[in-house]
Amino acid sequence: MCRHLGYLGPPAPVGELLTRGGHSLRTQSWQPREMRGGGTINADGFGVAWWVPVVESLGSEPTRGTHARVPVPDAGRTAGGVGGAGKAPGTDEMRRAGEVRGVHEVGEVRGAGGVGGLDEARGAGEVRMAGGIGGRSPVTLVASRYRNPAPIWTDPAVDEVLPQLRSTAVVAAVRSATVGMPVERSACAPFTRGRWAFSHNGVVQDWQRVLTEVAAELGVTTLLAAESQTDAALLWVILHDLLEKLAEAAEYDRMPIEPDGGAAPAANGYAIAETPESWTLIADDWPERAAVPGRALRLLVSAVLARAPHARLNLLLSDGETLWATTVYHSLSALVTDTSVALSSEPYDDDPRWQAIADGQLVTARPGHLSVVPLASAESERAPS
């Protein structure tokens, strides 16, 4: 039942991460070692997401609910660059916010407001986040992706195009379609929106009934937004809705109220961005920020298992800065170093530092940090109203 991979660390070629190691994700597509009770190969398509930096309008704070963004200019467009034109507008500002390096993207880009399919390459940039301007970096990340319903080993882009892209974050998957579900590009993970990318390794039995009931319980009314008629696509719609609601609730809880009823600046200097698609904190408040996606995953898994106790729910989520994962039935391993972290259905090499994750766990990971806690929360979770 599928294999997936998440990576955070120094900039790496996107294609190389798909072929890294003697037991790479590509190798796992035809020679998986731990396909627990579902399928023998993963030949029903693949996909990979990486993160493209964008910048909010410089010189002014974005209006609440509005994110005026432009792509980070390609660092290669300096004097003597394209058409002999001068330096790309905004490059100096970008360098003050973070280091910009040239890169190109291929595939699909989903912005905060919708989806746009790309068949051609476009210029983007790679940003290493630094302090930002006035303590807040105007640069945020948006997930871009490439997908193909054919087996990964048949696509020359894996060796010829994707290695030209470099990213500090990647989520990738090879697919083994459940009988009765379509084999099509829109059914291939990762599913993306804004800065989020999501993959599901597993199956939800009687998924149409189960996930319709789960959506109703959690107040999700957007199931028609699913890209494909699959359990994974519906899981993503429900999860993304939860991310939005929980982020809104967290923002409300943290926002002091002035006597006139207006919102006051956060006394502790922290602020959550308006939506999960452009999540930004003024301070390095990672534990609190990481809690919202973790809670969303707990709620989703709990609601599904209450109706389909034999569901297999290995979920993988990233915002380009953190990885979250669940283990329900299928295998997952983690490789953590001081500078990088990888979560993979199966270890892609023989590095002795790989750690097998037990069943029934919620995983939160960043370079140098790995948190593994039981999915069964010590305190009951309630869906946001």
C-alpha positions as semicolon CSV with decimal commas, in nm:
position;residue;x (nm);y (nm);z (nm)
1;M;0,000;0,000;0,000
2;C;0,214;0,287;-0,127
3;R;0,546;0,411;0,009
4;H;0,622;0,767;0,107
5;L;0,915;0,984;0,208
6;G;0,962;1,319;0,378
7;Y;1,289;1,514;0,394
8;L;1,403;1,835;0,565
9;G;1,760;1,956;0,560
10;P;2,025;2,127;0,351
11;P;1,924;2,201;-0,009
12;A;1,924;1,876;-0,203
13;P;1,831;1,783;-0,561
14;V;1,466;1,680;-0,562
15;G;1,529;1,397;-0,807
16;E;1,823;1,266;-0,605
17;L;1,600;1,224;-0,300
18;L;1,379;0,990;-0,504
19;T;1,677;0,774;-0,597
20;R;1,890;0,812;-0,284
21;G;2,039;0,495;-0,134
22;G;2,046;0,130;-0,229
23;H;1,678;0,097;-0,135
24;S;1,552;0,429;-0,267
25;L;1,189;0,529;-0,299
26;R;1,214;0,440;-0,668
27;T;1,345;0,096;-0,579
28;Q;1,065;0,055;-0,326
29;S;0,817;0,099;-0,610
30;W;0,909;-0,240;-0,758
31;Q;1,088;-0,410;-0,468
32;P;0,929;-0,305;-0,137
33;R;1,029;-0,501;0,170
34;E;0,746;-0,421;0,410
35;M;0,416;-0,418;0,219
36;R;0,205;-0,531;0,510
37;G;-0,104;-0,703;0,374
38;G;-0,164;-0,492;0,067
39;G;-0,019;-0,523;-0,282
40;T;0,320;-0,634;-0,405
41;I;0,450;-0,334;-0,601
42;N;0,380;0,040;-0,619
43;A;0,329;0,097;-0,990
44;D;0,014;0,312;-1,002
45;G;0,186;0,648;-1,021
46;F;0,403;0,872;-0,809
47;G;0,443;1,231;-0,705
48;V;0,685;1,466;-0,536
49;A;0,636;1,803;-0,367
50;W;0,900;2,061;-0,290
51;W;0,873;2,412;-0,153
52;V;0,897;2,736;-0,349
53;P;0,957;3,060;-0,157
54;V;0,728;3,357;-0,210
55;V;0,744;3,698;-0,052
56;E;0,476;3,920;0,092
57;S;0,472;4,276;-0,034
58;L;0,774;4,457;0,103
59;G;0,750;4,787;0,282
60;S;0,419;4,724;0,455
61;E;0,261;4,467;0,677
62;P;0,003;4,251;0,497
63;T;-0,356;4,332;0,570
64;R;-0,535;4,072;0,778
65;G;-0,680;3,810;0,548
66;T;-0,475;3,939;0,254
67;H;-0,144;3,797;0,140
68;A;0,001;4,001;-0,143
69;R;0,272;3,768;-0,261
70;V;0,515;3,758;-0,549
71;P;0,755;3,477;-0,640
72;V;1,108;3,518;-0,513
73;P;1,310;3,643;-0,813
74;D;1,563;3,409;-0,965
75;A;1,904;3,494;-0,825
76;G;2,064;3,427;-1,162
77;R;1,896;3,733;-1,317
78;T;2,170;3,976;-1,227
79;A;2,346;4,224;-1,452
80;G;2,423;4,060;-1,781
81;G;2,150;3,802;-1,721
82;V;1,839;3,746;-1,926
83;G;1,835;3,982;-2,220
84;G;2,112;4,183;-2,060
85;A;1,865;4,320;-1,810
86;G;1,976;4,441;-1,474
87;K;1,930;4,274;-1,140
88;A;1,585;4,134;-1,078
89;P;1,367;4,367;-0,871
90;G;1,367;4,281;-0,506
91;T;1,683;4,070;-0,501
92;D;1,856;4,289;-0,242
93;E;1,548;4,283;-0,025
94;M;1,531;3,907;-0,055
95;R;1,893;3,873;0,044
96;R;1,824;4,077;0,355
97;A;1,541;3,840;0,444
98;G;1,730;3,527;0,350
99;E;1,981;3,389;0,104
100;V;1,839;3,350;-0,246
101;R;1,972;3,096;-0,490
102;G;1,847;3,007;-0,836
103;V;1,632;2,703;-0,897
104;H;1,354;2,604;-1,133
105;E;1,027;2,431;-1,072
106;V;0,832;2,185;-1,281
107;G;0,489;2,038;-1,223
108;E;0,191;2,190;-1,046
109;V;0,181;2,492;-0,822
110;R;-0,098;2,552;-0,576
111;G;-0,118;2,898;-0,434
112;A;-0,322;2,999;-0,133
113;G;-0,620;3,078;-0,350
114;G;-0,637;2,784;-0,586
115;V;-0,468;2,551;-0,826
116;G;-0,275;2,604;-1,145
117;G;-0,142;2,323;-1,362
118;L;0,198;2,382;-1,520
119;D;0,337;2,192;-1,814
120;E;0,634;2,418;-1,861
121;A;0,918;2,513;-1,629
122;R;0,904;2,841;-1,442
123;G;1,166;3,037;-1,252
124;A;1,156;3,029;-0,876
125;G;1,417;3,061;-0,605
126;E;1,556;2,895;-0,298
127;V;1,555;3,085;0,028
128;R;1,735;3,015;0,350
129;M;1,533;3,183;0,619
130;A;1,724;3,442;0,820
131;G;1,585;3,687;1,068
132;G;1,369;3,876;0,826
133;I;1,289;4,244;0,829
134;G;1,202;4,390;1,166
135;G;1,206;4,042;1,317
136;R;0,957;3,903;1,066
137;S;1,066;3,747;0,740
138;P;0,845;3,839;0,442
139;V;0,937;3,510;0,279
140;T;0,705;3,213;0,315
141;L;0,692;2,876;0,143
142;V;0,442;2,733;-0,103
143;A;0,435;2,367;-0,202
144;S;0,493;2,289;-0,569
145;R;0,461;1,939;-0,711
146;Y;0,507;1,701;-1,000
147;R;0,288;1,392;-1,048
148;N;0,257;1,112;-1,302
149;P;0,010;0,818;-1,301
150;A;0,273;0,594;-1,463
151;P;0,528;0,390;-1,266
152;I;0,811;0,604;-1,136
153;W;1,072;0,392;-1,315
154;T;0,921;0,485;-1,655
155;D;0,947;0,863;-1,615
156;P;1,270;1,018;-1,746
157;A;1,197;1,338;-1,553
158;V;1,316;1,162;-1,237
159;D;1,670;1,152;-1,376
160;E;1,666;1,436;-1,628
161;V;1,457;1,719;-1,481
162;L;1,389;1,678;-1,110
163;P;1,762;1,663;-1,017
164;Q;1,790;2,022;-1,145
165;L;1,560;2,139;-0,867
166;R;1,700;2,196;-0,521
167;S;1,492;2,222;-0,207
168;T;1,530;2,210;0,168
169;A;1,206;2,009;0,196
170;V;1,052;1,725;-0,004
171;V;0,752;1,496;0,032
172;A;0,723;1,212;-0,219
173;A;0,518;0,897;-0,270
174;V;0,484;0,597;-0,498
175;R;0,132;0,455;-0,527
176;S;-0,028;0,114;-0,511
177;A;-0,394;0,181;-0,589
178;T;-0,662;0,004;-0,390
179;V;-0,884;-0,214;-0,609
180;G;-1,174;-0,007;-0,739
181;M;-1,000;0,329;-0,707
182;P;-0,893;0,520;-1,019
183;V;-0,540;0,516;-1,154
184;E;-0,504;0,877;-1,260
185;R;-0,277;1,171;-1,205
186;S;-0,516;1,347;-0,967
187;A;-0,518;1,042;-0,740
188;C;-0,142;1,050;-0,686
189;A;0,004;1,194;-0,368
190;P;0,125;1,438;-0,256
191;F;-0,191;1,642;-0,230
192;T;-0,107;2,007;-0,184
193;R;-0,257;2,340;-0,095
194;G;-0,067;2,654;-0,011
195;R;0,230;2,553;0,197
196;W;0,093;2,209;0,286
197;A;0,171;1,872;0,127
198;F;0,007;1,544;0,231
199;S;0,043;1,173;0,160
200;H;-0,155;0,868;0,274
201;N;-0,012;0,518;0,291
202;G;-0,297;0,278;0,366
203;V;-0,665;0,226;0,302
204;V;-1,001;0,315;0,455
205;Q;-1,251;0,035;0,406
206;D;-1,595;0,151;0,291
207;W;-1,433;0,490;0,254
208;Q;-1,722;0,674;0,089
209;R;-1,955;0,611;0,382
210;V;-1,690;0,637;0,652
211;L;-1,534;0,961;0,533
212;T;-1,871;1,122;0,462
213;E;-1,966;1,052;0,824
214;V;-1,628;1,177;0,949
215;A;-1,668;1,497;0,751
216;A;-2,013;1,552;0,898
217;E;-1,885;1,494;1,252
218;L;-1,598;1,738;1,205
219;G;-1,809;2,001;1,030
220;V;-1,639;1,967;0,691
221;T;-1,866;2,069;0,403
222;T;-1,613;2,076;0,120
223;L;-1,580;1,710;0,018
224;L;-1,663;1,804;-0,341
225;A;-1,326;1,981;-0,348
226;A;-1,149;1,644;-0,349
227;E;-0,922;1,606;-0,650
228;S;-1,008;1,241;-0,701
229;Q;-1,258;0,980;-0,588
230;T;-1,019;0,809;-0,347
231;D;-0,991;0,773;0,028
232;A;-0,663;0,966;0,029
233;A;-0,808;1,265;-0,156
234;L;-1,102;1,288;0,086
235;L;-0,874;1,248;0,386
236;W;-0,678;1,547;0,261
237;V;-0,989;1,765;0,223
238;I;-1,095;1,682;0,579
239;L;-0,746;1,732;0,723
240;H;-0,695;2,066;0,552
241;D;-1,028;2,190;0,683
242;L;-0,921;2,087;1,034
243;L;-0,589;2,269;0,993
244;E;-0,773;2,588;0,903
245;K;-1,021;2,565;1,189
246;L;-0,763;2,475;1,452
247;A;-0,527;2,749;1,335
248;E;-0,809;3,002;1,358
249;A;-0,896;2,881;1,708
250;A;-0,530;2,897;1,816
251;E;-0,498;3,249;1,681
252;Y;-0,811;3,358;1,868
253;D;-0,689;3,204;2,194
254;R;-0,357;3,387;2,171
255;M;-0,486;3,729;2,067
256;P;-0,526;3,979;2,357
257;I;-0,836;4,196;2,340
258;E;-0,814;4,571;2,397
259;P;-1,083;4,749;2,603
260;D;-1,254;4,872;2,287
261;G;-1,285;4,514;2,166
262;G;-1,015;4,540;1,903
263;A;-0,727;4,297;1,875
264;A;-0,409;4,408;2,048
265;P;-0,060;4,304;1,941
266;A;0,047;3,987;2,115
267;A;0,222;4,085;2,437
268;N;0,472;3,803;2,405
269;G;0,576;3,912;2,056
270;Y;0,430;3,606;1,889
271;A;0,173;3,611;1,613
272;I;0,024;3,342;1,393
273;A;-0,034;3,428;1,029
274;E;-0,385;3,455;0,899
275;T;-0,418;3,107;0,748
276;P;-0,224;2,780;0,754
277;E;-0,119;2,839;0,391
278;S;0,109;3,122;0,502
279;W;0,187;3,020;0,858
280;T;0,449;3,254;1,002
281;L;0,558;3,320;1,359
282;I;0,735;3,635;1,468
283;A;0,936;3,428;1,715
284;D;1,070;3,075;1,700
285;D;0,769;2,915;1,864
286;W;0,795;2,574;1,703
287;P;0,645;2,355;1,981
288;E;0,325;2,558;1,984
289;R;0,306;2,580;1,607
290;A;0,366;2,206;1,572
291;A;0,082;2,127;1,810
292;V;-0,196;2,234;1,573
293;P;-0,116;1,991;1,288
294;G;-0,055;1,718;1,545
295;R;-0,397;1,775;1,695
296;A;-0,558;1,778;1,350
297;L;-0,401;1,442;1,270
298;R;-0,517;1,297;1,603
299;L;-0,874;1,412;1,542
300;L;-0,883;1,271;1,191
301;V;-0,732;0,934;1,280
302;S;-0,958;0,895;1,584
303;A;-1,273;0,977;1,387
304;V;-1,185;0,734;1,107
305;L;-1,090;0,446;1,338
306;A;-1,413;0,489;1,533
307;R;-1,600;0,392;1,215
308;A;-1,343;0,175;1,040
309;P;-1,130;0,009;1,310
310;H;-0,924;-0,180;1,052
311;A;-0,833;0,129;0,852
312;R;-0,465;0,174;0,771
313;L;-0,366;0,532;0,830
314;N;-0,001;0,613;0,782
315;L;-0,031;0,984;0,710
316;L;0,252;1,224;0,621
317;L;0,216;1,602;0,635
318;S;0,459;1,890;0,593
319;D;0,460;2,268;0,568
320;G;0,815;2,280;0,433
321;E;0,963;2,335;0,780
322;T;0,829;2,046;0,989
323;L;0,723;1,687;0,919
324;W;0,427;1,523;1,091
325;A;0,334;1,158;1,048
326;T;0,112;0,888;1,193
327;T;0,165;0,514;1,207
328;V;-0,147;0,301;1,195
329;Y;-0,063;-0,046;1,065
330;H;0,210;0,028;0,810
331;S;0,583;0,074;0,866
332;L;0,772;0,401;0,910
333;S;1,132;0,478;0,997
334;A;1,313;0,800;1,089
335;L;1,668;0,916;1,024
336;V;1,763;1,223;1,228
337;T;2,090;1,414;1,221
338;D;2,186;1,758;1,348
339;T;2,117;1,908;1,005
340;S;1,848;1,691;0,847
341;V;1,562;1,451;0,906
342;A;1,399;1,189;0,686
343;L;1,081;0,992;0,745
344;S;1,037;0,696;0,513
345;S;0,807;0,396;0,484
346;E;1,127;0,192;0,453
347;P;1,488;0,300;0,516
348;Y;1,643;0,393;0,184
349;D;1,995;0,293;0,289
350;D;2,185;0,096;0,553
351;D;2,263;0,388;0,785
352;P;2,251;0,241;1,139
353;R;2,086;0,558;1,271
354;W;1,750;0,471;1,118
355;Q;1,487;0,423;1,390
356;A;1,177;0,211;1,335
357;I;0,862;0,385;1,458
358;A;0,616;0,170;1,653
359;D;0,252;0,134;1,553
360;G;-0,003;0,385;1,679
361;Q;0,230;0,685;1,703
362;L;0,225;1,054;1,617
363;V;0,561;1,173;1,486
364;T;0,683;1,532;1,473
365;A;1,025;1,594;1,321
366;R;1,267;1,868;1,229
367;P;1,642;1,854;1,173
368;G;1,798;1,753;1,504
369;H;1,463;1,678;1,666
370;L;1,227;1,380;1,670
371;S;0,914;1,350;1,884
372;V;0,723;1,020;1,893
373;V;0,414;1,002;2,114
374;P;0,110;0,771;2,120
375;L;-0,176;0,875;1,896
376;A;-0,414;0,800;2,181
377;S;-0,405;1,138;2,352
378;A;-0,390;1,156;2,729
379;E;-0,679;1,400;2,719
380;S;-0,981;1,368;2,496
381;E;-0,974;1,563;2,173
382;R;-1,275;1,761;2,060
383;A;-1,335;1,884;1,711
384;P;-1,334;2,263;1,669
385;S;-1,680;2,413;1,663
